[in-house]
Amino acid sequence: MFKKLLLLAAAVLTTVFLGTGVFASNMMGGWEMPKDVAVTEEARTAFDAAMEGYVGVKYEPLALLGTQVVSGTNYCLLCRAETVTPNAIPYYTLVYVYQDLQGNARVLDFDDVEIEIDNDFDRNDRIDDHFDDRYDDDYDDRYDDRDDFDDLFDADDDLFDLD
C-alpha cells in the first residue's frame, strides 16, 4: 500500500511540475521525466556522493522524478528524510543533486513536500466502528430500560414521564 501511495505522490508531483513548466522534455536543457520512477544506479551514485558529509538527517531516495542535462546532470529525487534523533518523525523532501562531467556531485537544494500518509487508516476505521457500535448499543440498552420504567408510570401520572 505504501508503494502505491508513493507512486501516487510521485505522479502528483510530476503533474504539478508539468503544469508549472519545470519539466519540459521538448526544450533544450529542460527536465526530463523518467518512464519509471525507480532510482537509477547513476542517480544513486550522484546522490550518495552529494550527500557525503551531511549529518543529522538520514535521507533515503524513493523515486527519481526527473533529470536535466546541463554541463553534467541534475537529478530531482523524492526522499524520505528523518532526523537522527530518538522518536524522530519522518518527512518527505525533494533533493536536487548536480553531478558534473568528472563525477563530482553536490546538493543544489532541498524542498520539503507535504505528503499525508495514514498507515493505520483501515485499523483506525475498524476501531472507530467498534466503539461507535458499542456506544450505540449501550445507549439503546440504557434508554430501553428507561422507557420500560417510564411506561410503568405513564398510565398513572404524566409527572413521571422521563422523555
Backbone as a ProteinNet text record, in pm:
[ID]
protein_1_A
[PRIMARY]
MFKKLLLLAAAVLTTVFLGTGVFASNMMGGWEMPKDVAVTEEARTAFDAAMEGYVGVKYEPLALLGTQVVSGTNYCLLCRAETVTPNAIPYYTLVYVYQDLQGNARVLDFDDVEIEIDNDFDRNDRIDDHFDDRYDDDYDDRYDDRDDFDDLFDADDDLFDLD
[TERTIARY]
82.4	0	87.1	198	286.2	344.7	383.1	441.4	339.7	213.2	108.7	93	95.2	84.7	205.4	323.3	444.4	437.7	394.2	382.3	277.6	169.4	67.8	125.9	203.4	266.5	362.6	438.9	532.1	455.3	343.2	261.9	204.8	159.4	104.8	213.1	329.9	439.8	480.1	484	519.5	416.3	289.4	182.7	196.4	229.1	249.3	364.9	474.9	589.8	554.6	477.9	438	353.9	262.9	175.3	250.3	360.8	436.6	550.4	567.9	671.7	809.6	821.2	951.9	1004.5	918.4	957.6	910.6	1001.7	968.7	1070.4	1044.4	1142.9	1166.7	1077	1098	1184.9	1223.2	1311.1	1455	1548.3	1689.6	1722.9	1782.2	1818.3	1701.9	1584.1	1467.2	1472.9	1390.4	1382	1312.6	1362.1	1300.5	1247.4	1125.4	1064.9	1100.8	1144.2	1172.5	1041.4	1047.2	928	899.7	1006.9	996.6	1059.2	991.8	1043	1145.4	1181.6	1283.8	1414.5	1485	1610.9	1715.9	1772.5	1872.6	2006.6	2094.7	2227.9	2304.6	2291.2	2360.4	2310.2	2178.7	2121.2	2163.2	2164.5	2202.8	2349.3	2435.5	2577.7	2596.7	2528	2536.7	2482	2368.1	2306.3	2401.9	2458.2	2548.3	2670.5	2727	2844.5	2807.6	2691.7	2648.7	2617.2	2563.8	2522.7	2637	2753.7	2868.6	2902.9	2911	2942	2819.3	2699.9	2578	2548.7	2529.4	2499.5	2374.7	2311.5	2196.1	2062.2	2059.3	1935.8	1972.4	1893.8	1913.4	1815.9	1868.8	1786.9	1785.7	1666.4	1650.8	1579.6	1651.6	1586.4	1481.1	1360	1248.8	1211.3	1227.7	1186.3	1269.8	1301.4	1368.2	1260.3	1238.2	1129.3	1172.3	1301	1343.7	1492.8	1540.8	1681.1	1687.7	1799	1820.3	1966.4	1987.2	2122.4	2168.9	2277.6	2341.3	2489	2582.6	2722.8	2748.7	2677.7	2667.6	2520.5	2474.3	2333.5	2277.8	2157.3	2080.5	1980.4	1962.5	1865.6	1767.4	1640.9	1538.9	1490.5	1517.2	1483.1	1384.8	1281.2	1190.1	1252.5	1275.1	1342	1257.4	1271.7	1218	1331.3	1303.9	1406.5	1365.8	1464.5	1436.9	1557.3	1531.4	1642	1696.3	1823.8	1888.5	1875.9	1753.4	1722.2	1619.1	1610.8	1508.6	1367.2	1280.1	1139.3	1119.7	1211.2	1201.2	1081.6	1018.9	905	956.4	941.8	991.2	909.5	973.4	906	961.8	905.6	945.5	998	1100.3	1163.4	1213.8	1216.2	1279.9	1424.3	1516.1	1658	1705.3	1759.4	1813.5	1965.3	2018.2	2160.6	2218	2336.4	2409.3	2534.8	2557.1	2679.7	2748.8	2873.3	2945	2998.7	3062.5	3111.7	3226.4	3293.7	3402.2	3350.5	3220.5	3162.2	3151.7	3195.9	3180.4	3033.6	2982.3	2840.5	2821.5	2714.1	2678.6	2527.4	2476.3	2333.4	2306.4	2208.5	2169	2063	1968.4	1856.3	1780.7	1712.4	1616.2	1482.9	1378.6	1245.3	1147.1	1108.1	1017.9	883	828	700	606.7	484.2	386.3	307	326.8	253.4	193.5	62.4	-3	-34	26.3	3.1	-42.4	-162.5	-216.9	-201.7	-90.3	-63.2	-164.5	-231.8	-328	-471.8	-493.2	-626.6	-730.6	-705.5	-802.7	-819.9	-709.1	-714.2	-793.7	-769.2	-841.6	-990.3	-1026.1	-1167.7	-1234.4	-1164.4	-1222.5	-1241.3	-1144.6	-1155.6	-1272.2	-1279.8	-1389.5	-1524.2	-1536.3	-1662.1	-1698.8	-1597.6	-1622.8	-1679.5	-1615.8	-1663	-1796.4	-1816.7	-1946.1	-2056.8	-2032.7	-2133.8	-2158	-2051.1	-2065.9	-2139.3	-2102.7	-2168.4	-2316	-2345.3	-2484.9	-2564.9	-2505.9	-2575.3	-2599.6	-2495.3	-2510.5	-2615.2	-2612.8	-2708.4	-2850.1	-2869.5	-3002.3	-3049.5	-2958.8	-2996.3	-3035.3	-2959	-2991.2	-3128.4	-3155.9	-3281.8	-3398.8	-3371.9	-3479.1	-3525.3	-3429.1	-3464.8	-3539.7	-3495.5	-3559.9	-3702.3	-3720.7	-3855.3	-3947.9	-3894.8	-3976.8	-4019.3	-3922.2	-3952.8	-4057.3	-4039.2	-4129.6	-4270.2	-4277	-4408.2	-4487.7	-4419.6	-4489.8	-4570.9	-4518.5	-4583.3	-4661.9	-4641.5	-4702.4	-4855.9	-4911.1	-5056.5	-5113.4	-5037.1	-5087.7	-5065.5	-4946.4	-4915.9	-4814.9	-4848.6	-4757.5	-4637.7	-4637.1	-4524.7	-4400.4	-4421.9	-4308.9	-4263.7	-4313.3	-4272.8	-4130.7	-4037.2	-3896.8	-3850.9	-3934.6	-3893.7	-3903.6
-119.1	0	125.9	120.3	236.3	267.7	163.1	185.9	250.3	210	271.2	419.2	450.5	590.8	670.7	607.5	674.5	703.7	605.4	627	733.4	734.1	837.2	974.9	984.4	1111.6	1156.3	1062.2	1095.7	1143.2	1078.3	1119.2	1259.1	1287.4	1420.3	1526	1498.9	1595.6	1617.7	1510.8	1522.4	1606.2	1584.9	1663.5	1811.2	1837.8	1976.6	2038.6	1962.7	2014	2039.8	1949.4	1968.7	2095	2114.8	2231.7	2362.2	2358.8	2482	2498.2	2399.3	2408.8	2368.9	2314	2272	2156.9	2061.3	1951.2	1982.9	2005	2032.1	1958.5	1831.2	1747.6	1790	1868.3	1910.1	2035.8	2091.9	2209.4	2164.1	2229.8	2201.2	2238.5	2144.3	2170.1	2159.7	2118.8	2105.4	1976.4	1968.8	1848.4	1738.6	1616.6	1500.3	1408.7	1360.9	1266.5	1125.6	1043.4	904.4	827.6	722.2	637.6	558	528.5	453.5	539.5	553.8	640.2	571.3	447.2	378.6	457.3	464.5	537.8	458	520.3	453	446.4	360.5	347.2	479	547	675	779.5	786.2	882.8	850.6	722.1	680.5	714.3	692.3	723.9	874.7	954.8	1100.3	1143.3	1085.6	1118.5	1085.9	964.5	923.2	1014.8	1050.2	1138.8	1278.3	1328.2	1461.8	1466.7	1358	1356.2	1325	1289	1257.7	1379.9	1358.1	1468.2	1531.8	1503.1	1555.4	1470.2	1534	1462.9	1522.9	1446	1496.2	1453.3	1424	1378.3	1262.7	1157.3	1042.2	1057.9	1056.8	1069.5	936.4	891.2	767.5	800.3	790.7	820.1	714.5	760.9	671.7	670.4	785	794.1	898.9	868.7	964.7	1033.4	1161.9	1233.5	1299.2	1328	1390.4	1408.5	1426.5	1457.3	1575.4	1646.8	1761	1758.3	1750.9	1750.5	1894.5	1925.1	2056.4	2025.8	2097.4	2056.7	1952.1	1842.7	1735.8	1699.9	1655.1	1616.1	1663.3	1718.8	1748.4	1636.1	1598.4	1494.8	1552.8	1518.4	1552.1	1420.5	1401.7	1277.1	1304.3	1223.9	1227.4	1139.9	1196.8	1124.6	1124	1017.5	1010.3	1057.8	1154.2	1211.1	1193.4	1171.7	1155.5	1205.2	1296	1343.7	1227.2	1233	1125.4	1154.7	1142.2	1163.2	1058.5	1029.4	934	985.4	895.5	923.7	1028.5	1032.2	1129.3	1096.8	1200.3	1184.4	1202.5	1100.3	1112.7	1213.8	1270.4	1362.3	1337.9	1403.2	1381.7	1512	1499.4	1616.1	1584.6	1686	1674	1716.4	1634.3	1667.3	1684.9	1801.9	1832.6	1815.8	1728.1	1696.4	1730.3	1789.5	1816.8	1731.1	1661.2	1584.5	1636.2	1681.1	1734.3	1620.8	1656.1	1557.3	1472.7	1521.3	1445.7	1353.1	1356.7	1269.8	1333.3	1458.3	1528.5	1568	1553.6	1582.9	1671.7	1749.7	1834.7	1853.3	1885	1911.3	2055	2072	2206.5	2264.3	2179	2231	2116.7	2150.5	2063.2	2135.4	2065.4	2126.8	2031.4	2061.9	1973.7	1963.5	1842.8	1812	1761.5	1812	1763.1	1650.3	1530.8	1412.7	1350.9	1344.6	1283.6	1139.4	1051	908.7	854.3	799.2	741.1	590.2	537.6	394.8	311.5	370.3	297	327.8	372.8	415.1	306	185.2	77.3	38.5	31.7	-6.1	97.3	225.6	329.7	324.2	299.5	289.9	174.1	60.2	-54.9	-23.8	43.8	79.5	176	278.5	375.2	306.9	218.7	147.1	62.9	-2.2	-85.1	-0.6	112.1	195.9	261.8	299.6	356.6	254.3	131.9	26.5	-3.6	-12.5	-44.5	67.9	192.2	305.5	308.7	288.7	290.2	181	60.6	-49	-16.1	36.7	72.7	182	278	388.5	335	249.2	194	112	29.4	-53.6	32.7	137.1	224.6	287.9	336	405	310	185.5	86.6	57.9	41.3	18.6	139.2	256.2	378.5	388.1	351.7	354.5	256.5	138.1	40.6	97.8	163.7	224.8	334.9	415	524.6	471.8	360.8	304.4	261.6	221.4	181.3	297	415.6	530.3	612.6	586.4	666.2	664	550.6	539.8	613.7	618.5	677.4	827.6	873.1	1013.9	1065.4	1176.7	1234.4	1303.4	1320	1379.7	1292.7	1161.8	1069	1041.8	1115.7	1097	1149.3	1061.6	1097.8	1143.2	1136.3	1178.6	1326.5
0	0	0	77.6	84.9	-51.9	-126.7	-259.2	-352	-342.2	-425	-390.8	-261.6	-219.4	-265.1	-259	-303.8	-453.2	-532.2	-676	-706.3	-629.3	-646.1	-615.8	-508.5	-473.1	-583	-637.1	-745.3	-868.2	-897.5	-1012.4	-991.9	-870.3	-840.7	-854.2	-797.6	-807.4	-952.7	-1029.7	-1170.8	-1244.4	-1214.2	-1276.5	-1240.1	-1114.6	-1071.6	-1148.6	-1161	-1235.4	-1381.2	-1441.4	-1580.8	-1595.4	-1501.6	-1506.7	-1489.9	-1416.1	-1394.1	-1493.6	-1580.7	-1682.2	-1634.5	-1512.9	-1464.3	-1549.3	-1582.7	-1669.9	-1810.9	-1896.7	-2036	-2120.9	-2148.8	-2215.9	-2359.8	-2418.1	-2555.6	-2564.8	-2450.9	-2450	-2428.8	-2495	-2473.3	-2329.4	-2255.8	-2116.7	-2020.6	-2070	-1982.3	-1902.2	-1801.7	-1719.5	-1798.3	-1784.3	-1847.1	-1738.7	-1759	-1665.3	-1707.6	-1613.4	-1649.3	-1667.6	-1749.6	-1766.6	-1639	-1565.2	-1439.9	-1330	-1217.4	-1110	-1020.7	-1053.2	-973.8	-982.4	-870.5	-864.9	-942.5	-1045.2	-1128	-1054.9	-1104.9	-1045.7	-1057.2	-1171.6	-1190.3	-1091.5	-1074.6	-981.4	-838.3	-803.5	-667.7	-640	-739.8	-725	-703	-783.7	-768.7	-632.8	-592.3	-463.1	-348.6	-349	-240.9	-232.5	-349.2	-349.8	-298.2	-337.3	-295.5	-145.9	-91.5	49.3	144.2	89.4	173.6	259.3	388	479.9	543	489.3	553.3	676	789.6	913.7	977.8	1063.5	1137.5	1079.9	949	883.9	792	800.7	711.8	594.9	472.6	351.5	278	241.1	164.9	33.3	-80.3	-208.7	-241.8	-272.7	-301.9	-449.2	-514.6	-654.7	-726.9	-851.6	-938.2	-1019.6	-991.5	-1057.5	-1188	-1201.1	-1325	-1332.3	-1455.8	-1480.9	-1576.2	-1569.5	-1657.3	-1701.2	-1831.4	-1883.7	-1897.5	-1827.6	-1834.9	-1862.8	-1809.8	-1823	-1714.7	-1726.2	-1628.1	-1621.9	-1506	-1492.2	-1358.7	-1362	-1241.4	-1220.4	-1095.6	-1059.2	-958.6	-973.1	-873.9	-813.8	-685	-616.6	-503	-496.3	-382	-274.9	-156	-48.1	78.3	152.5	287.9	377.4	462.4	549.5	695.1	778.3	920.8	999.4	1093.6	1176.1	1257.7	1287.5	1360.4	1509.7	1558.7	1699.8	1740.9	1869.2	1913.8	1881.5	1842.3	1813.6	1704.5	1609.3	1500.2	1411.3	1360.6	1269.9	1127.3	1043.8	906.5	826.3	726.7	636.1	496.6	397.8	258.6	200.6	119.5	61.5	-78.3	-162.1	-292.1	-273.4	-320.7	-314.1	-458.5	-485.6	-617.8	-610.9	-695.6	-696.3	-833.2	-832	-956.9	-959.5	-1071.3	-1090.1	-1216.1	-1200.8	-1317.2	-1404.5	-1514.2	-1610.1	-1555.2	-1451.3	-1388.5	-1277.7	-1248.1	-1145.8	-1009.1	-994.4	-866.3	-850.3	-730.7	-709.1	-587.7	-592.2	-477.7	-475.4	-356.7	-340.4	-382.3	-468.8	-510.3	-418.2	-374.3	-296.2	-230.2	-122.1	-55.2	-59.7	-92.4	-97.5	-30.1	94.6	169.1	100.5	106	43.2	152.1	152.9	249.4	186.7	241.1	196.6	321.3	327.1	442.2	409	486.4	468.8	602.1	604.8	726.9	715.2	768.1	757.4	835.3	934	1015.6	975.5	852.8	810.1	833.7	782.8	797.3	943.9	1015.9	1156.5	1236.3	1212.1	1284.1	1254.3	1129.9	1095.5	1167.8	1175.6	1245.3	1393.4	1454.5	1596.9	1616.9	1532.1	1543.3	1527.1	1429.5	1407.2	1528.8	1586.9	1704.4	1819	1847	1956.9	1924.7	1800.2	1762.3	1782.7	1736.1	1752.2	1899.4	1976	2117.4	2190.8	2162	2226.4	2189.7	2062.4	2019.3	2088.8	2102.8	2169.9	2316.6	2384.5	2526.1	2542.3	2452.9	2458.3	2442.5	2342.1	2318.3	2436.8	2495.6	2610.1	2730	2756.6	2869.8	2852.5	2734.4	2713.7	2696	2654.1	2651	2792.8	2887.3	3027.5	3083	3049.4	3097.5	3043.8	2915.3	2857.7	2928.9	2966.3	3039.9	3174.3	3243.4	3371.7	3354.2	3251.4	3222.4	3192.1	3120.6	3084.7	3208.1	3314.9	3436.2	3494.2	3486.5	3545.8	3446.1	3320	3215.7	3225.9	3256.6	3261.5	3382.8	3494.9	3617	3625.7	3586.5	3610.6	3507.8	3445.1	3347.3	3415.1	3546.1	3615.3	3607.3	3591.7	3585.8	3443	3348.5	3210	3193.6	3167.3	3162.8	3025	2925.5	2790.3	2773.1
[MASK]
+++++++++++++++++++++++++++++++++++++++++++++++++++++++++++++++++++++++++++++++++++++++++++++++++++++++++++++++++++++++++++++++++++++++++++++++++++++++++++++++++++

